[in-house]
Amino acid sequence: MATTFTAPLQLTDNAAAVVKQLLQGNVEAPYLRIGVKGGGCSGMAYMLGFDALGEDDDLFDIAGVPVIIKKAHGMYLVGLEVDYQDEGDARGFVFRNPGAEVLG
């Protein structure tokens, strides 16, 4: 049985609505996966997709959306806000994390 933890991130109402619509009827990948991946000169990049629950995942209920995050990624997602924008030619998910400023 999976345990539900306090989420390190949040989904806006727009993002949650779009994800809920995309998840409808998805039996093979019934969770929204949010994570990070290493990326060259610009550091880490956020990633988002649909997946099944794995052994190394934490499960969260965020705005009514079942979200999974690899245990090792949680610390990099603290304070993240995921939004969905649909303005003219700009449509898609947007990541905002004021706590992820580059120190140097």
Order of alpha helices (4+ residues) and beta strands (2+ residues): beta-alpha-beta-beta-beta-beta-beta-beta
